[in-house]
Amino acid sequence: MRFDIKVDQAAGGGWSVSIVNHDTGDSLLAQPRTLRELRSGQDVFPLPPEPGGDGWPDNFAEDDLPLMFNGVMSEESATDRGVERFGRYLFATLLGQEAWQAILTAAPDDEPLELALTWGDDRALDRLPWEVMYAPNGGAVPPATSGLLALQPGLRFTRRVPGTTGKAYQLTELPSPPRVLVVVGSTLSDTNIRAGAEYLGLLRALKDENQSLNTRLVVEATADQVKRAVDAFKPTVVHVIAHGVPGPKVRLRREAPDVGVDEITPDRLLQILRPAIMQKEDALPQSPQRRGTEFRAASAALLHVIRKH
């Protein structure tokens, strides 16, 4: 069962959170959850409606959030304990005990549970690793299990782009096995990206499930290399593993004889992928509004993939 966790920016600052049963359209909360905000330089962090409580980590001051965030997002300094504490902050902010219990009560025991995170263009929310939300033990999670929601059986997180529901955006055909183009913007040995480990981990996981993919790998990719691969391979899925920078932009390599990186904007990235997008669109009714929405949605979806890098 899918529950849409919809977050909208409030006019006076902060955010409003509503949780909706996707099948029935019913709201699980009597009133939207109102989040506060913490500003630190150019960064903004969401905060729970009230300070402390509701699963908030012990001995954790709100002003410590920027430092904690940097520690968790750095491979060199991240620890299990640090990730757990930051995950408790994320849980206390977005859901809290009341909302989480409402979800568990409404969800059938025999169905997978999808938490669909949905909001517009919002850098403050996009960059946070909501997938590591950590619930307090007790009623929120089964006894004697980790409070990490991502480890709960049958639960999955998705990030959905507003405006892309409806039949026009549904996949009508998916080849078996699907064609997956893996684009790596650095060397496989880049320790900040660890693209090799991610790619091999994906293949191992599929092998364990007796599944397979038709993959093509482009390493130290330039924009022209990606475009040629899209033209020739006609991928069903494009998976980008690369450094991301504010803007947002994705970093690919520059074409020789230049050296360094090429910062690709969403519009340019979508022009590179346009042949793959257009072949999906041939059978769909066309309109400037629909095409514009689809391109903006694809842009946001692609840049979600690289947000953590």
N, C-alpha and C positions, 0 to 999 in steps of 0.2 A: 504494500500500500504506500502511496506517495503522499507526503505532506509538504506543501509549499511554504517555505519560510520566507516571507516577503518583507523586505526592508526598504523604507522610503526615507529620504532626507526630510527633516522637519524644517519649517520655514525659519524658526528662530534658533536653529542649531540642534545638533543631535539627530536621532533617528526614531522612527516608529516601526515596530516589528509586529506583524500579524502572522498567524499560523493557520493554514487553510487545508482542510481535507480535499485533496485534488479531485476525488471521485464525486463527492457530494457538494462541494463548494461551501461547506459549513466552516465557520471559524471556530477554532478550539478555545480561543480566549474571549472572555466577556468584553475586555477592552484591549486595544493594542498596547504592546509593551514599549514604553518610552525610554530610550537610551540617552544618557548624558554624553558629553564629549570631553576629552582631555587634549589640550593643544600643547605641543612641545616643538618649538621652532616652526618648521614648515609641516611637521607631521601632526596628524590627528588620530586619536585612539577613541573608540567607543567605550562607554562605561555602563554598568548596570543602572537600573532606575534609582537604586539607593546604594550608598556605600556599604561594602562588606556584606557578609551573610550570603545565603543562597548558593553555597559551594565555593565562595571566594577563598583563595588560598590563604593559609595562616601567615602572619607576619609579612604581608605583601602590601605595600603602600601603593596607591594609585600613581604617585609621582615616579615610582620605580618602573613603570611600564616601558618607557623607551629603552632603558638599559636591559631589561629582561627580554624585550623583543629582539634587540641586536644579538644578545647571547644565544637565543634559541635559533635564530636564522643563520648563525655562523656554524659551519661544520666543525671548526676547530674548538669552539667553546661550548657547543650544545651538550647537555647532559640529560640523562633520563629524568632526573629529578627536576631539572629546569623545564623540560618539555611538559612534565606533568603539571607543574605549578602554572605555567602559561596556559595549558589546556584547561585548567580549572577557571582561570580568568575568562577564557573564551566562552566556556559553558555558562558561567554566572552572568555573562553579559548578554549573549544572544538568546539563551533559553531560560536558564534558571530551573529550579526544582518543579515549580508549579506547571510550567509549560511542558517540561519533559514528561512529567507524570500524565498530563493530559494526552500527549502523543501516545504513550505506552498503553493507556486505557482505551484509546480509540483504535489502536492497531490490532488486527487479528493475530493470534499467536502463530498461525500456520502460514503466514505470508511474509515475504521479504519486506523490509522497511526502508523506504527511500526518503531522505531529508534533502529536499530540493532547495538550495540556497539561491534566492532570486532578488537581484537589485539592478539598478541602472549603472551608468558609468560612475564609479565611486572608488577612487584610489585607496581611501582609508580602509574600506572593507575588502577590496580586492586583494591587498597585499598580506592580509592576515591569514594564517594557516588554520582555518576553521575546522579542517579535517582532524586536528589533534584535540578537539574538545574532550574534556575529561570530567566525568560526572562523579560526585561523591558516592561512596559505597553505601549500601542500604537499599532503599526502595527504588533508587534510580537505575541500578544495574543488578544482574543476578548475583547472589552471594558468592564470595570467594573468587570473583573474577576481577580483571582489571577494569578500572573505570573509564578507560579509553574507548570512546563510543565506536571508533572505527574497527575495534576488535570484537564488537558484539556480533554474535552469529546472525546472519541475514540482514545486517544493516549496511547501507551504503550512502555515501554523500554524492550529490551531483551539484554542479553550478550551472544554472539555466539562465539563458539570456532572455529578458523580457521582449515580447513582440514576436517570438518565433514559435508560437503554438499554432495549431490548426493544420489542416490537411496539406496546405501548400509547402509545409516544412517537414513533412514526414518522409522518411526514406521509403521509396516504393520497391527498390530492389537492392540487394546486397549480395555481391558475388561470394561464393564459398570456395576457397578461403578468401577473405577480403584482401585487397591490395593496399598495403600500408607503406607509405613513403616516410622514412625516418630521416629528418634533417637535423644534422648536428652542426652548430655554429662554431665549434672549436675542435681541438684534437681529442681523441678518445682518452688521452691521458690527463686531460685537464681535471685537477682534483676538485675544483669548485663546481664543475658540472657533473662529472662522473657519468658521462654519457655511455661509456662502454658497459659499466655495471648496470645501468638502467636498461640498456638494450638487451644484454645477455640475460638479465633477470626476467624480462618479459618473455623471452624465448623459452627459458627454463620452466617458467610457470605454465606456459601453454603446453609444453611437452608433458609436464606432470598430469595435465588434464586431457592428454591425448588429442590436443587441438593444434592447429597450425595456422600460420599467416603467410601470405605471399608478400615478402618484404623486399624493399630496396633501401640501401643505406647510403646517404651522402654525407661524408665527413669533411670538416673544414669548409662548409658549404658557402658558396657565393650566390648572389641573387640569380645570376645567369645559369649557374649549375642547377639550382632548384627549378627554374623555369623549364630548362631542357628536360629534367627528370619528370616534371609534371606532364609535359607534352608527350614524352615517349611512354611513360609507365601508366599514365591515366589512373592515379591512385584513388581508392575509395576513401582513405583516411590519410591525412598528413599530420605527423607527430613531430613537433618542433622541440628540440632540446638545445637551449642556447641561453646566453646571458640576456637579461632584460634590463632596460633602463627607464627612468621616468619619462613620461610622454604620452602613452607608453610606446616603446620601440623594442625591437629585437635586434641583437647584434649578429650579423653574418660577416664573412670575410670579404675583403675587397678583391676585385679582379686584378690580376697581374697586369702591369708591373707595379701597381700600387701595393703598399703594405698597410697593415692595420685592420681596423674593423669598419664595417659599413652599417650604420644604424638605420634599420628599415622601419618606416612608419606603417601603421595598419593599412592605409590606402595603398601603399606600394606593395606590401605583402599580398594583399588581395588581388592586385593586378598580376602578380607573379602566379598566383593560384587560379586566375580567372579561367583558363581552359578547363580545369577540373570542375569548377563551379558551373560553368556554362553547360557542360554536357549533362549535369543533373537538372538544369533548368529547361532544357529543350521541350519537355513534355508538360511544362507548367504554364498556366496563364501568366502573361507578362503585364507589368505596369511599372512606371517609374517609382511609385511609392513602395511597391512590394520589393522591387530590385534594390532600392536604397536601404530598406529595412534589413534585407537579407545580407547585404554587404556589411552593414554596421554590426549585425549580429555575429557574422563570421569573424569579423575583426576582434570583437570582444572575446569570443570563444577561443580563438587562437592565442590571444595574449593572456588568457587565464592559464593556458598550458605552461607559459614561461614565467609566470609571475614570481615563482619561488626562486628563480635563478637570477 
